[in-house]
Every structure is written in structure tokens, then in C-alpha cells.
Amino acid sequence: MTAPSPTAASTLPDAARLRETVDFVREQDAAALLPLLLPGLDAVELQALVDRCRFSHAALLVFPSDPQELRGLLAGCGLAGDVPPRPSVVVRDRLAARHRRDAAGLEVHILRPPVTGRDGERRTVELFTLVVPPGSELADVAEHERAREHEAHLAFEVERPDPLLLRGMCALFARHGALADGGGYNPHEDGTVFYFTAPAGAKAGYRRMELYAPGDHRDVLAAHLVEHRARRSAETLLRLMTGAWTTQALAVFAELRVPDAMAPETVTDAGTLARAVGADPESLTTLLRYLAMLGVVAGERDGFRLTGLGALLRADAPESMRPLALMYGGPFYRSFGALGHTVRTGEAAFDHLFGENHFDHFARHPELADMFDRAMAAGARMFEPLAAHPVITAAAERPGPATVVDVAGGNGALLGRILTAHPRLHGVLLERPHVVEAARRSLDAAGVGGRCTYRAGDFAAVPPGGDVYVLSRILHDWDDERCREILRHCARAMPAGADLLVVERVLPADDSVSLATAWDLHMRCNVGGRERRADHYNRLLADAGLALVGCAPLPLEGSVLHARKAGPAPAPTRPGR
């Protein structure tokens, strides 16, 4: 009997997925499942495995919104709801690695409600749970895991395990095409798990299987994990090498406006989508299958459904990331192809490829300039807490009029947020002439244009007399000498007591993983600029006669540095106070 595919089941809500799993556990046994999982087993090998292990459970990861919903899931499938949950260390760590999250923030539990098989054998459903309340930032994790079913597996418990037996069983699995896929020791229940990826020819409907051995067998597990890491290293490197494919897949998906042709929460067949966007049906289907692996769409029985991740590429999405996809898949993609020039010479590959810097190039191509400004606005969620920064709040609460000067403020997205949050503030936006009109239209549409003044010019034209000056994602465009020049222009314009807020991604002092490290390479290649550490910015500010007062985090791994004219050190600012 062939099992229902977990991939197909992933189109169902958790209750239906759990019900199918329970029915499967009731129907199956080791003698029936092992030949499906390991095609090629001969009669002697099969009997040896059946004599030494038993089919113990099928596993499923579900995402209830709260404990009450979990109890309802169990009751709806006739499962005991009083089974005590235990922490699941192995699955928690796998989820953290897959989704690049802090394991401490993932409370994964495991329950094993009993199920009696048709043969009278007592088995369980191994239920992993991660509570995802409505609106939780873990919703994308849940959506991806339901679509891919990484944790769905079949398990066989080894009876009376010993090191020799476990090594022999692992070797037998490997001989028939099963690949080491990790594992671990769970101290909460004193048990060791050995995960395997099923062979390509497996017919059990599950891609993963597990050997569970009661007790601590980390000596045998160590060799299993070495094999797993060796295989994963090659796979990981191959995936890294194909990263350019992902960039282009997302760019083409956005360019063809496929997300806009997909109604949210509605399954659409590929043929209908191809006709709507003017694409070849077979090629579009292949693209969508690839994007399904990334969680951008979800593959369903009758077509594809746009996920929350993919919806960010709709043109009408709030803070749409479509312009970023087009920019990274367009001119910046071309210049990254010449990254070797940057690494060899230290010069911007963009300048080398296009014969001019990207600001001049975009200024001569209005469609690119518009795309670039909209791409920069796509990162506007970085700005969300900025309007509540103590410096801006203090300016807004002064008895007289106060002014925020946004230096090179693009289309005014940041200034618009600040003025919307503080109706008493006035804004001044300094930008290049071809950008000023776009900013005027944007701020008028936001209802704050009447409180804005517009200045067309370069950094030398920073207007004097402001209360708060903002440099948002500007300094990373330039080398140190140009940064000092920009900061000196700001310092000259700032009256005594004025504040400067610098928004950038700051490189971590300890070289830990950070988006700023990736953007550092991007800026050097495409702009000739760079990201910097906080102490580096401190030196640049000091050279311009400014002093760094404080630094606070922003979303998307951004930071806001607060500076004032050098003098007696003021008390540090602390956001939220």
C-alpha cells in the first residue's frame, strides 16, 4: 500500500493533515513499509530489519494558534489530549538553521499520542508543535514548512539497540540508497535519532525516515553526522553557486507581473497565468515550481497560490519590493557580473561596465532613476521606529516651530513618515532636480506637502537653520573623503543644539552574520561606497566636527546614529524614553 504524499497533504489545513497521518499509522506495519522505503531489499535483509525494529510512528509538524486549538486538533482525530508535551531539541535546531532564526525563540514541543494499529500494535503519531498566533512573524515559517513538509517522516524503533547493530542498520540503509540526513540525542527522553533521506525510488510517499534508538548512542551518531555533513557541504556549495538563478527568477516573476495576476489565497493554474502575463505555459510552470521551493508561491493540486512572501512582489502591495527585485535583477545584476574588477582594483564595477557612476547613469535614464527611487522606498519599513526617536519627538514637542531637514531624501518616504507622525513639524527636502518633483507628488499624496519646502541641489546646498538633520542611507554610497565632505556641509548648516540622525546598516564589531556584510560587497561593486562599523562612523563624524552621541537599532538590521556638534558630551539618547 502506497502512502498519501505529504506534499499533497500540505495543501490541507493542519486538522486534515493530522487525520491522514493518523489513518496511515493505523494501517501500516514495518513489513509493508520497509520494501517501499528501500526498494531492492531482499527477503533476508527485510526479515533481519523486521526482526530488529518496528514501525513506531509517522511524524508531522503543525502550527496551532494556541494550546486550545491544539487540543481541538487532537480531539478531532480521536487522539488523547492529555499527553504531556516535551521540548524537541532536534526539530527546533533544524527549524532555526533552515530559517536563520535564533533557536531560543522557537518553542518547539513534541507529543506522542498513542494509536493502535489494525494488527493490534501500539504505535504513536509523533506530533511536533510550534505555536503561531495570528499575525505572528512566524507565519511565513509555518507556510513554508506546510508546503515542504521537511519534518514529516516515518520512524522505526530499534529494539535492544547496541553499537554494532546500529552501525549495521545504518550501513544497510545506505547500501539501498538512503542518505544520512542528520539526527541528534534528546536528553529530555534519553533517545538517539538517526535521520535518512529516502532513496529516489522510494514509494512510501515520505521523503524522510528515522531510526530511533532508546538510550545515548552519540558515539554511533557521530559517524552518521560526519557522513551527513560531507554530503550537505557539497549540496550547500552547489546551492550557493546557483544563487544568481534565484535573483533572476524573482526578477522575472516581478517583471512579468505574475504576482499581480494571482489573486491572494486563490489557486490559479499555470495556463491561465501564462495567458494573463503573455508567457510560455511550460516555461512559466517551471519558474513557478522553482519559486515554490523558495516559498514565494505554493504548489497546489490545481495550480499555484501566492504566499505572503510572494505577495510583497505585487505592484500594489504596501511597501512593495517589486522595484528592488527589478533593480537587483537588472542593472545591479549586470554590474555584479564584473565583481572581479572591483576585487582586483578596488574600483566600482558599475562604473567600469557603464562608463559612469550609477547616479549620473540613472540621471540620464529617467526610467532607471524612477525605479531606483522606488527601490529605495521599498526598504521603508526600516524607518518605522524613526519617527519616535527621542530627537524627533523632542523637536515636535517644542513650543515654537521646528524643522526636519532630509538631506538627499529621495522621494520623501522617510520625511513623509516623520511629518505624518508629528503634525507640528515642518520638513525640508534637499534632492537632485529630477527627483524633487517626484518627491513633491509623493508628499502631496501623503497629505503633508503643505508643510514641506523643497530645495534642488547637491550636498553643498544643505540648508541652514534646521532643528534635526537626517542622512538616510547616504554615507554608504561614498568613500571616506566624500563622507567627510558631506558631514562638514551638514555641520556648517547645523545651528548650535541641532541634531543629526544618520541611518545606515552598521557592520558588526565581531564580524558576526549580518545583512550589512552583504551590503558592503554590494556597495563596493555597484556604487564605490561601503558599509562601516560604528567606530568608523565615529571617526568620520569627529573629522567633521561632530560627536557621536548614541546608536540604536532599526528593522531590517538598520541602525540610527545620533550626532551633534562636538563640545561638552550630552547625555546619550535612549529610544523609547
C-alpha positions in Angstrom: 0.0 0.0 0.0 1.4 3.4 -1.0 1.1 6.2 1.5 -0.5 9.5 0.6 2.1 12.1 -0.3 2.9 14.6 2.5 3.5 17.2 -0.3 -0.1 16.7 -1.5 -1.4 16.7 2.1 0.3 20.1 2.7 -2.4 21.8 0.7 -4.8 20.8 3.6 -5.2 22.6 6.9 -3.5 21.1 10.0 -6.6 19.1 11.0 -6.9 17.3 7.7 -3.1 16.6 7.6 -3.2 15.2 11.1 -6.2 13.0 10.2 -4.5 11.5 7.2 -1.4 10.8 9.3 -3.4 9.0 12.0 -5.2 6.8 9.4 -1.8 6.0 7.8 -0.3 4.9 11.2 -3.3 2.7 11.9 -2.9 0.9 8.5 0.8 0.3 8.2 3.5 -2.0 9.6 7.2 -2.5 9.2 7.0 -5.5 6.8 4.8 -3.5 4.4 6.7 -0.1 4.7 10.3 -1.1 4.5 10.2 -2.5 0.9 8.5 0.7 -0.2 11.1 2.8 1.5 14.2 0.8 0.5 13.5 -0.8 -3.0 15.9 -3.7 -3.6 15.8 -5.2 -0.1 16.0 -8.9 -0.5 13.9 -11.3 1.7 16.8 -12.0 4.1 17.6 -8.3 4.6 13.9 -7.5 5.1 13.4 -10.2 7.7 16.6 -9.0 9.5 15.2 -5.5 9.7 11.7 -6.6 10.7 13.2 -8.8 13.5 15.1 -5.9 14.9 12.9 -2.8 14.6 9.2 -2.0 14.4 7.2 0.8 12.7 6.7 3.1 15.6 5.2 6.3 14.2 4.7 8.8 11.5 5.6 12.4 12.3 4.0 15.7 11.4 4.8 19.4 12.3 1.7 21.5 13.0 1.2 25.2 13.9 -1.7 25.8 16.2 -2.6 29.3 17.1 -2.8 28.5 20.8 -2.9 25.4 23.1 -6.7 25.3 22.9 -6.6 24.9 19.1 -4.0 22.1 19.6 -6.4 20.3 22.0 -9.1 20.6 19.4 -6.8 19.1 16.7 -6.1 16.1 18.8 -9.8 15.6 19.8 -10.9 15.9 16.2 -8.7 12.9 15.3 -9.7 10.8 18.3 -6.3 11.3 20.0 -5.7 11.8 23.7 -5.3 15.4 24.6 -3.6 14.9 27.9 -0.3 13.6 26.5 2.4 15.8 28.1 4.5 17.8 25.6 8.3 17.8 25.8 10.8 20.1 24.2 12.0 18.9 20.8 15.7 19.9 20.6 16.4 18.3 17.2 13.5 19.8 15.3 13.9 23.2 17.0 17.5 23.4 15.8 16.6 22.2 12.3 14.0 24.9 12.0 16.4 27.6 13.4 19.0 26.6 10.8 16.6 26.4 7.9 15.0 29.8 8.6 18.1 31.5 10.1 16.4 32.2 13.4 17.5 32.2 16.9 16.7 28.7 18.3 15.9 30.2 21.7 12.9 32.0 20.1 11.4 28.8 18.7 9.4 26.8 21.3 9.0 23.5 19.6 7.4 20.7 21.5 6.8 17.1 20.8 3.7 14.9 21.7 3.3 11.2 21.1 -0.5 10.4 21.4 -1.0 6.6 21.1 -2.6 5.0 18.1 -3.5 1.3 17.9 -2.7 -0.3 14.5 -5.0 -2.8 12.7 -2.6 -5.5 13.7 -3.0 -4.6 17.4 0.4 -3.0 17.6 0.6 0.1 19.8 2.1 3.0 17.8 2.1 6.8 18.1 1.7 9.9 16.0 4.8 12.0 16.6 3.4 15.5 16.6 5.8 18.5 16.6 4.1 21.7 17.5 5.1 25.3 17.1 2.5 27.8 18.3 2.0 30.6 15.7 -0.6 33.2 16.9 -2.5 35.2 14.3 -0.2 38.0 12.9 2.9 36.3 14.3 6.2 36.8 12.4 6.4 33.0 12.4 3.6 32.8 9.9 6.0 32.6 6.9 7.9 29.8 8.7 4.6 27.9 9.1 3.6 28.4 5.5 6.9 27.3 4.2 7.0 24.2 6.4 3.5 23.1 5.5 4.4 23.4 1.8 7.7 21.5 2.1 6.9 19.1 4.9 10.6 18.9 6.0 9.7 17.2 9.3 7.2 14.7 8.0 8.9 11.2 8.3 8.3 7.6 9.1 10.1 6.1 12.1 11.3 2.7 13.1 12.3 2.0 16.7 15.2 -0.3 17.2 14.6 -2.9 19.8 17.5 -3.7 22.2 20.0 -1.4 20.4 23.7 -1.8 20.7 26.5 0.0 18.7 27.2 -3.0 16.4 23.6 -3.3 15.5 23.1 0.4 14.9 26.1 0.6 12.6 24.9 -2.4 10.7 21.5 -0.9 10.2 22.8 2.5 9.1 25.1 0.7 6.6 22.2 -1.4 5.2 20.1 1.7 4.8 23.0 3.4 2.9 23.5 0.4 0.7 20.0 0.7 -0.6 20.2 4.4 -1.4 19.1 6.1 1.9 21.3 9.1 2.6 22.3 10.4 6.1 20.2 13.4 6.9 21.2 14.4 10.4 20.0 13.4 13.8 20.7 14.0 17.4 20.4 13.0 21.0 17.5 14.2 23.0 18.4 14.3 26.7 14.8 15.0 27.7 13.8 11.5 26.8 17.2 9.8 26.6 16.9 8.7 23.0 19.0 9.0 19.9 17.6 9.6 16.4 19.2 8.9 13.0 17.5 10.7 10.1 17.8 9.5 6.5 16.5 10.8 3.1 14.7 8.0 1.4 16.1 6.8 -2.0 14.8 8.4 -5.2 12.8 5.2 -6.0 11.0 5.0 -2.6 7.2 4.6 -2.9 6.1 5.2 0.6 5.1 8.8 0.0 7.6 10.1 2.6 10.9 11.6 1.8 12.5 11.1 5.2 12.7 8.2 7.6 14.2 7.8 11.1 15.8 5.1 13.2 15.0 5.7 16.9 17.2 4.0 19.5 16.4 4.3 23.2 19.5 5.5 25.1 22.6 7.5 24.5 24.3 6.4 21.2 26.2 9.5 20.4 29.3 7.5 19.5 27.5 5.8 16.6 25.6 9.1 15.8 29.0 10.9 15.3 29.9 8.9 12.3 26.4 9.3 10.9 26.6 13.1 11.2 30.1 13.1 9.6 28.6 11.5 6.5 25.6 13.9 6.6 27.9 17.0 6.8 30.1 15.8 3.9 27.0 15.4 1.7 25.4 18.6 2.9 28.7 20.6 2.3 28.6 19.7 -1.4 24.9 20.4 -1.6 25.3 23.7 0.2 28.1 24.9 -2.1 26.0 23.9 -5.1 23.0 25.9 -3.8 25.3 28.9 -3.2 26.6 28.7 -6.7 23.1 28.9 -8.1 22.2 32.0 -6.1 22.1 34.0 -9.3 19.3 31.8 -10.6 17.2 32.9 -7.6 17.8 36.6 -8.3 16.7 36.2 -11.9 13.7 34.0 -11.1 12.4 36.7 -8.7 13.2 39.5 -11.1 11.3 37.8 -14.0 8.4 36.9 -11.7 8.1 40.6 -10.8 8.8 41.9 -14.3 6.1 39.7 -15.9 3.7 40.9 -13.1 2.8 37.3 -12.3 2.1 38.2 -8.6 -0.4 40.8 -9.8 -2.2 38.1 -11.8 -2.5 35.8 -8.8 -5.5 36.7 -6.5 -4.4 36.3 -2.9 -5.4 33.0 -1.3 -6.6 31.7 -4.7 -5.2 28.8 -6.6 -4.6 29.6 -10.3 -3.5 27.1 -12.9 -0.3 27.9 -14.8 -2.0 28.0 -18.2 -4.3 30.8 -17.0 -1.4 32.7 -15.6 0.6 32.3 -18.8 -2.2 33.8 -20.9 -2.6 36.6 -18.4 1.1 37.7 -18.5 2.0 36.6 -22.0 4.3 33.8 -21.1 5.0 30.3 -22.4 2.9 27.9 -20.2 5.6 25.2 -19.8 8.4 27.6 -19.0 6.2 29.6 -16.6 5.3 26.3 -14.8 9.0 25.5 -14.4 9.6 29.0 -13.0 6.7 28.6 -10.5 8.0 25.2 -9.4 11.4 26.8 -8.7 9.8 29.6 -6.8 7.7 27.1 -4.8 10.9 25.7 -3.4 11.7 29.2 -2.1 8.3 29.7 -0.5 7.3 32.5 -2.9 4.4 30.5 -4.2 2.8 27.3 -3.0 2.2 24.4 -5.4 -1.3 23.1 -5.1 -3.2 20.2 -6.9 -4.8 22.6 -9.4 -2.1 25.2 -9.8 -0.2 27.7 -7.7 -1.1 30.1 -4.9 0.7 33.3 -4.0 2.2 33.2 -0.5 2.7 36.1 1.9 6.3 36.2 0.8 5.4 36.4 -2.9 2.7 39.0 -2.2 5.5 41.5 -1.4 6.3 41.5 -5.1 2.9 42.7 -6.2 2.9 46.3 -7.6 0.1 47.3 -5.3 1.5 45.8 -2.1 2.1 48.2 0.7 5.9 49.0 0.6 6.1 46.7 -2.5 9.5 45.1 -3.0 8.9 44.7 -6.8 11.2 47.7 -7.6 14.1 46.1 -5.6 13.6 42.8 -7.5 13.8 44.6 -10.8 16.9 46.7 -9.7 18.8 43.7 -8.3 17.9 41.6 -11.3 18.6 44.4 -13.8 21.5 47.0 -13.7 22.9 45.8 -10.4 22.8 42.2 -11.6 24.8 43.2 -14.7 27.4 45.1 -12.7 27.8 42.2 -10.2 28.9 40.1 -13.1 32.0 42.3 -13.1 32.7 41.9 -9.3 36.1 40.6 -10.2 37.1 44.1 -11.4 36.1 45.6 -8.0 38.0 42.9 -6.1 41.1 43.3 -8.2 41.2 47.1 -8.5 39.0 48.5 -5.7 37.0 50.4 -8.4 33.2 50.2 -8.7 32.3 47.5 -11.3 29.2 49.6 -12.3 31.5 52.5 -13.4 33.7 50.0 -15.3 30.7 48.4 -17.1 28.6 51.5 -17.8 31.4 54.1 -18.2 30.0 56.4 -15.4 28.8 56.2 -11.8 25.3 55.0 -11.1 24.0 58.4 -10.0 25.0 60.0 -13.3 23.8 57.0 -15.3 20.4 56.9 -13.6 20.0 60.7 -14.0 20.4 60.3 -17.8 17.8 57.4 -17.8 14.6 58.6 -16.1 13.1 55.2 -16.1 16.0 53.8 -14.1 16.1 56.8 -11.8 12.4 56.2 -11.0 13.0 52.5 -10.4 15.9 53.3 -8.2 14.0 55.8 -6.0 11.1 53.3 -5.7 13.5 50.5 -4.8 14.9 52.7 -2.0 11.4 53.4 -0.8 10.8 49.6 -0.7 13.1 49.4 2.3 10.9 52.0 4.1 10.0 49.5 6.9 13.5 50.3 8.2 12.2 53.7 9.0 9.1 52.7 11.1 10.6 53.5 14.6 12.5 56.6 13.4 9.5 59.0 13.8 9.5 58.0 17.5 13.2 58.7 18.0 13.7 61.0 21.1 15.4 63.7 19.0 12.4 64.0 16.6 9.9 63.7 19.4 11.7 66.4 21.4 11.6 68.7 18.3 7.9 68.1 17.8 7.2 69.0 21.4 9.0 72.3 21.4 6.7 75.3 21.9 7.8 77.0 18.7 8.1 75.7 15.1 10.7 73.1 14.4 12.1 71.8 11.1 13.4 68.4 10.0 15.9 68.6 7.0 16.1 65.4 5.0 19.4 65.6 3.0 19.2 63.7 -0.3 15.8 62.3 0.9 14.8 60.6 -2.4 11.1 60.5 -3.0 10.3 61.7 0.6 9.2 58.4 2.0 11.1 58.9 5.3 10.2 62.6 5.6 6.6 61.8 5.0 6.5 59.3 7.8 8.0 61.8 10.2 5.6 64.6 9.2 2.6 62.3 9.4 3.5 61.2 12.9 4.2 64.9 14.1 1.7 67.4 12.6 3.5 70.4 14.1 6.8 69.7 12.3 7.9 71.3 9.1 10.1 69.5 6.6 12.8 70.5 4.1 13.8 68.0 1.4 17.1 68.5 -0.5 17.5 66.5 -3.6 18.6 66.4 -7.2 16.4 68.5 -9.5 14.9 65.5 -11.3 13.9 63.9 -8.0 12.3 66.9 -6.4 9.2 66.8 -8.5 8.6 63.1 -7.7 9.1 63.8 -4.0 6.6 66.7 -4.2 4.0 64.5 -5.7 4.6 61.8 -3.2 4.4 64.1 -0.2 1.3 65.8 -1.5 -0.3 62.4 -1.9 0.6 61.7 1.7 -1.2 64.9 2.8 1.9 66.6 4.2 3.1 68.5 1.2 1.8 71.8 2.6 4.4 71.5 5.5 7.3 70.9 3.1 9.9 73.1 1.4 11.9 71.7 -1.5 15.5 72.5 -2.3 17.1 71.4 -5.6 20.8 71.0 -5.2 23.8 68.9 -4.1 25.3 68.4 -0.7 26.9 71.8 -0.7 23.4 73.3 -0.6 22.4 71.8 2.8 20.0 74.5 4.1 20.9 76.1 7.5 18.7 76.6 10.4 17.1 73.2 10.9 16.5 71.5 14.2 17.0 67.9 13.1 19.1 66.8 10.0 18.7 63.4 8.5 21.1 61.5 6.3 19.3 58.2 5.5 21.4 55.6 3.6 23.6 58.3 2.1 27.1 57.9 3.6 27.4 54.2 2.5 27.3 55.4 -1.1 30.7 57.2 -0.8 34.3 56.7 0.2 35.6 58.2 3.4 36.8 61.5 2.0 33.5 62.2 0.3 31.7 61.3 3.6 33.8 63.8 5.5 32.8 66.4 3.0 29.1 65.6 3.3 29.3 65.7 7.0 31.1 69.0 7.0 28.4 70.5 4.9 25.8 69.3 7.4 27.9 70.5 10.4 28.2 74.0 8.8 24.4 74.2 8.3 23.5 72.9 11.8 22.9 75.6 14.4 24.1 75.0 17.9 21.9 72.4 19.6 20.7 70.9 16.3 20.8 67.1 15.9 22.0 64.8 13.1 20.5 61.4 12.6 22.4 59.0 10.3 20.5 55.9 9.1 22.7 53.1 7.8 23.4 49.4 8.2 26.3 49.2 10.6 28.8 46.4 10.3 29.0 44.3 13.5 32.2 44.8 15.5 32.7 41.0 15.9 32.1 40.1 12.2 29.0 38.1 13.1 26.4 37.3 10.4 24.8 40.5 9.2 23.0 42.0 6.2 25.5 44.8 6.4 28.2 42.5 5.3 26.3 41.6 2.2 25.5 45.2 1.5 29.2 46.1 2.0 30.1 44.0 -1.0 27.1 45.4 -3.0 28.1 49.0 -2.3 31.7 48.5 -3.3 30.7 46.8 -6.5 27.8 49.0 -7.6 28.4 52.4 -6.1 32.0 52.6 -4.9 30.9 53.1 -1.3 30.9 50.7 1.7 29.3 49.9 5.0 31.1 50.7 8.1 31.4 49.9 11.8 30.2 52.3 14.5 33.7 53.3 15.5 34.5 54.1 11.8 31.4 56.4 11.7 32.6 57.9 14.9 35.9 58.9 13.4 34.3 60.4 10.3 31.9 62.4 12.4 34.8 63.7 14.6 36.7 64.7 11.4 33.7 66.9 10.5 33.5 68.5 14.0 30.6 66.3 15.1 30.3 63.9 18.0 28.6 60.5 18.1 26.0 60.6 20.9 24.2 57.3 20.5 23.3 54.4 18.3 20.0 52.5 18.2 18.8 49.5 16.2 16.2 49.7 13.4 14.3 47.0 11.5 16.0 45.1 8.6 19.2 45.3 10.6 19.5 49.0 10.2 20.8 51.5 12.8 20.3 55.2 13.6 23.4 57.0 14.7 22.7 60.3 16.6 25.4 63.1 16.4 25.7 66.7 17.5 28.4 69.3 17.1 31.4 68.5 19.1 31.5 70.0 22.6 30.6 69.0 26.1 29.3 65.5 25.9 25.5 65.4 26.2 23.6 62.6 27.8 23.1 59.7 25.4 19.7 59.3 23.8 17.7 56.2 24.6 14.9 55.3 22.2 11.6 54.8 24.0 12.3 57.1 26.9 
